[in-house]
Amino acid sequence: MDSVEKFFKALADPEGTDEPDNQAAASQLSEALDVFLKDPPSQDPDYQYLVNHAHKGYKKGPATAAYFRQQLAQLALQKTFHRKDKSFKARQLKYHKWLACGMKNETWPFAKGKPPGCPSTTRIALLANPSSCAACHKTGANLRCPGCSFQDEKHVVEKTTYCNKKCLKDHYDTHKPICEGRVTVYRAAVLLEFIFMAMQEATYVYPLGKVYEKNGIVYLIDDSWDRAGMTGRPIFFPFPKHLVESADIHRAPMCKSMDLAFIQPKNVIRPVCQVSSGRALNLCLHRHIALKLTLTSEEKYVIDLTAAQFGWIEILAPWETWTELRVGKWRSETFKPATGELRAFVQQHNLESYQQEVRGMILRSVMQELNIALRAAPEHLSFDKVLKAHKEDWRKTEYEIMQMVRQRIYLLVTSEYHKPYFRLWLGPGPTFAAQLAREQASALKEVWMSGREFDRLKSSGADMKRIWADRVQTKFKRLEVKKDAGAA
């Protein structure tokens, strides 16, 4: 059997499963790779692609399996498959294409094992749509409680319905604590999303050069890390919104308990793939993190701050409805404010670990500033009182809080992280990895190129890595000579 076909045959059978990252499948893939690299070469047109990525990320274990599965998904997206092709390769690539396109129920590629449930485009608002009266339980109720019925474009909380105003009035005492809990969570989610997105946009790391959509996948293509490192670009810069056609692409309430939910997303409407240094990272193949809330009324909700990366519009939704439509599998653990973190992207660059630390610091600073501002107000407001304020008072306070948050984040990023200490540079070869200047900043001032100089040399066809290596070596030696002369 051809080595490529043998490799795909050795992988876990994809039919009837929506768990691409389970431990058994990962071990099977890792073992298959080990054998594949020892087998004789193949005439298959994709052999070299598979070998290159097998060598690029090869280490036995789950990390290799996760990396290689990403590259299989990227390969599958470039393919069209004949319905009569029953080869092991075709079966596996059809499955990986389905994963990369968001595990949509309606596009399951096989005849058997189709996942149950609604199509991916189903609105949660339609599923969370009770028609029986909360007071007398008769069907056909269409009067909603005006306080806690949130069904706009971005936020969905299940509504409470009544037959008429009498039923609404009779049920008021029972419904009041539930209504207040929903309103509090909704408002907290609005502010949390705003803070989170403002922080994400202000502390972007990747030198994004191009954004485009192809075959239903949104690709984020990195620009040159060389340019960022050779010109000393600051580590953080605003997300380049001008490259994106749709503004939503990049995109502790009062409760009884709060958990971090780790999920395998399914029914993704708009899959996103980030391409960096020749490696594909499709977000559909990685776990997604959201907050699972249990209110004092025992109602359960999800806050999904990074839902926009999957094309989902709801950041707040009933937990059971959300998991039924959006989740392949999940696990949860208690959220710990000191260490808990919500991420839109999976780390794939060494600068991202520092980015996460800074975002945590910014979030703590913003919340501290918010508490100080509330205490300084004439009414001595608490955050709890703000969330439970009258509708008109809430709108005014919400606007003021958002203005303060945006200003605070801007001041923190520009005053601290635009200093030379936090500029990027390319470390010595052979990897030329981008890293922070830190203590090297004063020496690097003589090394960094201007953007115009970099573009001129690049357009002339010069070997930029060689120029940079010579430049670093020459300038650093000259500085060492100066330092020795000064000491003498």
Secondary structure, DSSP 8 states (H G I E B T S, - for coil): --HHHHHHHHS---TT---TT-HHHHHHHHHHHHHHTTS-----TTHHHHHHHHHHT--SSHHHHHHHHHHHHHHHHT----TT---HHHHHHHHHHHHHTT--GGG--SSS----S--TT--HHHHS---B-TTT--B---EE-SSS--BSSSBB----EESSHHHHHHTHHHHHHHHHHHHHHHHHHHHHHHHHHHHHHHTB-S-EEEEEEETTEEEEEE--HHHHHHTT-BS-B---GGG-SSTTS----S-SEEEEEEEEE-S-SS-EEEEETTEEEEGGGS-EEEEEEE-TTS-EEEE-TTGGGGT---SEEEHHHHHHHHEEEEEEEE--TTT----SS---STHHHHHHHHHHHHHHHHHHHHHHHHHHSTT---HHHHHTS-HHHHHHHHHHHHHHHHHHHHHHHHHHTTSGGGBEEE-STTT--EEE-GGGHHHHTTT---HHHHHHHHHTT--HHHHHHHHHHHHHHHHHHHHHHHH-
